[in-house]
Amino acid sequence: MGLKALVVGDMHGQMETVWKAVEEERPDLLICVGDWGDPGQIAPQEYQSLLERLTVYTVYGNHDDMELLRALRNRDGRPSCYLTANL
């Protein structure tokens, strides 16, 4: 069986939708195309809980806590954010 990926974007702080999709789909990898939520809208532990559960890769959107996203690491130590959107 191959790698199962879930692609999300434009959550704007609505993390319950992401968690529901993760629970239902049980992906190996989560790819976010940006706009997790504005700074302070999502607690750092919320991101950390996702990173403990699966590998996450994201691109910055114009509604993201860029400093926090830059600091996050996947379980293997690799950054969860590699790319930047044209801001």
FIVOBA-322358 format. One record per residue (C-alpha): residue in one letter; x, y, z. Coordinates in steps of 0.001 Angstrom, whole numbers, m for minus. Layout:
% FIVOBA-322358
<atom><rest>a</rest><px>X</px><py>Y</py><pz>Z</pz></atom>
...
% end
This chain:
% FIVOBA-322358
<atom><rest>m</rest><px>0</px><py>0</py><pz>0</pz></atom>
<atom><rest>g</rest><px>1239</px><py>3518</py><pz>m783</pz></atom>
<atom><rest>l</rest><px>1502</px><py>6704</py><pz>1176</pz></atom>
<atom><rest>k</rest><px>m1844</px><py>8313</py><pz>1989</pz></atom>
<atom><rest>a</rest><px>m1864</px><py>12120</py><pz>1956</pz></atom>
<atom><rest>l</rest><px>m4492</px><py>14592</py><pz>3097</pz></atom>
<atom><rest>v</rest><px>m4361</px><py>18099</py><pz>1588</pz></atom>
<atom><rest>v</rest><px>m5981</px><py>20993</py><pz>3456</pz></atom>
<atom><rest>g</rest><px>m6021</px><py>24764</py><pz>3226</pz></atom>
<atom><rest>d</rest><px>m7772</px><py>27928</py><pz>4336</pz></atom>
<atom><rest>m</rest><px>m8744</px><py>26596</py><pz>7761</pz></atom>
<atom><rest>h</rest><px>m8522</px><py>30083</py><pz>9323</pz></atom>
<atom><rest>g</rest><px>m8384</px><py>28584</py><pz>12815</pz></atom>
<atom><rest>q</rest><px>m11071</px><py>25939</py><pz>12282</pz></atom>
<atom><rest>m</rest><px>m8925</px><py>23014</py><pz>13431</pz></atom>
<atom><rest>e</rest><px>m11856</px><py>20749</py><pz>14256</pz></atom>
<atom><rest>t</rest><px>m12329</px><py>20233</py><pz>10507</pz></atom>
<atom><rest>v</rest><px>m8694</px><py>19150</py><pz>10150</pz></atom>
<atom><rest>w</rest><px>m8921</px><py>16772</py><pz>13112</pz></atom>
<atom><rest>k</rest><px>m12148</px><py>15251</py><pz>11784</pz></atom>
<atom><rest>a</rest><px>m10522</px><py>14607</py><pz>8394</pz></atom>
<atom><rest>v</rest><px>m7401</px><py>13137</py><pz>10057</pz></atom>
<atom><rest>e</rest><px>m9568</px><py>10823</py><pz>12185</pz></atom>
<atom><rest>e</rest><px>m11720</px><py>9706</py><pz>9261</pz></atom>
<atom><rest>e</rest><px>m9029</px><py>9357</py><pz>6609</pz></atom>
<atom><rest>r</rest><px>m6049</px><py>8278</py><pz>8771</pz></atom>
<atom><rest>p</rest><px>m3425</px><py>9768</py><pz>6419</pz></atom>
<atom><rest>d</rest><px>335</px><py>9249</py><pz>6685</pz></atom>
<atom><rest>l</rest><px>1011</px><py>12798</py><pz>5551</pz></atom>
<atom><rest>l</rest><px>m806</px><py>16107</py><pz>5879</pz></atom>
<atom><rest>i</rest><px>m75</px><py>18842</py><pz>3335</pz></atom>
<atom><rest>c</rest><px>m1352</px><py>22339</py><pz>4073</pz></atom>
<atom><rest>v</rest><px>m1505</px><py>24910</py><pz>1283</pz></atom>
<atom><rest>g</rest><px>m1637</px><py>27766</py><pz>3781</pz></atom>
<atom><rest>d</rest><px>m3866</px><py>29815</py><pz>6031</pz></atom>
<atom><rest>w</rest><px>m3884</px><py>27696</py><pz>9176</pz></atom>
<atom><rest>g</rest><px>m4910</px><py>30828</py><pz>11062</pz></atom>
<atom><rest>d</rest><px>m3654</px><py>34217</py><pz>12141</pz></atom>
<atom><rest>p</rest><px>m1013</px><py>34492</py><pz>14903</pz></atom>
<atom><rest>g</rest><px>m2531</px><py>33488</py><pz>18245</pz></atom>
<atom><rest>q</rest><px>m5570</px><py>31865</py><pz>16639</pz></atom>
<atom><rest>i</rest><px>m4215</px><py>28320</py><pz>17026</pz></atom>
<atom><rest>a</rest><px>m2333</px><py>27217</py><pz>20132</pz></atom>
<atom><rest>p</rest><px>1186</px><py>25876</py><pz>19530</pz></atom>
<atom><rest>q</rest><px>121</px><py>22605</py><pz>21217</pz></atom>
<atom><rest>e</rest><px>m2539</px><py>22116</py><pz>18538</pz></atom>
<atom><rest>y</rest><px>160</px><py>22098</py><pz>15868</pz></atom>
<atom><rest>q</rest><px>2372</px><py>19900</py><pz>18038</pz></atom>
<atom><rest>s</rest><px>m415</px><py>17346</py><pz>18452</pz></atom>
<atom><rest>l</rest><px>m682</px><py>17038</py><pz>14674</pz></atom>
<atom><rest>l</rest><px>3102</px><py>16664</py><pz>14324</pz></atom>
<atom><rest>e</rest><px>3092</px><py>13879</py><pz>16916</pz></atom>
<atom><rest>r</rest><px>405</px><py>12069</py><pz>14944</pz></atom>
<atom><rest>l</rest><px>1639</px><py>12374</py><pz>11346</pz></atom>
<atom><rest>t</rest><px>4122</px><py>14108</py><pz>9079</pz></atom>
<atom><rest>v</rest><px>3056</px><py>17642</py><pz>8152</pz></atom>
<atom><rest>y</rest><px>4321</px><py>19850</py><pz>5327</pz></atom>
<atom><rest>t</rest><px>2991</px><py>23330</py><pz>4783</pz></atom>
<atom><rest>v</rest><px>3407</px><py>26450</py><pz>2710</pz></atom>
<atom><rest>y</rest><px>2831</px><py>29845</py><pz>4306</pz></atom>
<atom><rest>g</rest><px>m367</px><py>31665</py><pz>3542</pz></atom>
<atom><rest>n</rest><px>m1251</px><py>35249</py><pz>4318</pz></atom>
<atom><rest>h</rest><px>m3093</px><py>34095</py><pz>7471</pz></atom>
<atom><rest>d</rest><px>m372</px><py>32154</py><pz>9280</pz></atom>
<atom><rest>d</rest><px>1851</px><py>32512</py><pz>12331</pz></atom>
<atom><rest>m</rest><px>5057</px><py>32397</py><pz>10299</pz></atom>
<atom><rest>e</rest><px>7406</px><py>32446</py><pz>13303</pz></atom>
<atom><rest>l</rest><px>5634</px><py>29484</py><pz>14881</pz></atom>
<atom><rest>l</rest><px>5455</px><py>27522</py><pz>11622</pz></atom>
<atom><rest>r</rest><px>9195</px><py>28087</py><pz>11033</pz></atom>
<atom><rest>a</rest><px>9942</px><py>26614</py><pz>14474</pz></atom>
<atom><rest>l</rest><px>7842</px><py>23444</py><pz>14114</pz></atom>
<atom><rest>r</rest><px>9541</px><py>20117</py><pz>13395</pz></atom>
<atom><rest>n</rest><px>8253</px><py>16730</py><pz>12336</pz></atom>
<atom><rest>r</rest><px>9096</px><py>13633</py><pz>14377</pz></atom>
<atom><rest>d</rest><px>12203</px><py>13024</py><pz>12262</pz></atom>
<atom><rest>g</rest><px>13469</px><py>16540</py><pz>13016</pz></atom>
<atom><rest>r</rest><px>12767</px><py>17971</py><pz>9569</pz></atom>
<atom><rest>p</rest><px>10910</px><py>21291</py><pz>9363</pz></atom>
<atom><rest>s</rest><px>7211</px><py>21150</py><pz>8649</pz></atom>
<atom><rest>c</rest><px>7408</px><py>24305</py><pz>6521</pz></atom>
<atom><rest>y</rest><px>9690</px><py>24425</py><pz>3508</pz></atom>
<atom><rest>l</rest><px>8057</px><py>26855</py><pz>1133</pz></atom>
<atom><rest>t</rest><px>6765</px><py>30386</py><pz>1250</pz></atom>
<atom><rest>a</rest><px>3825</px><py>31743</py><pz>m658</pz></atom>
<atom><rest>n</rest><px>4131</px><py>34943</py><pz>m2655</pz></atom>
<atom><rest>l</rest><px>3171</px><py>37363</py><pz>89</pz></atom>
% end
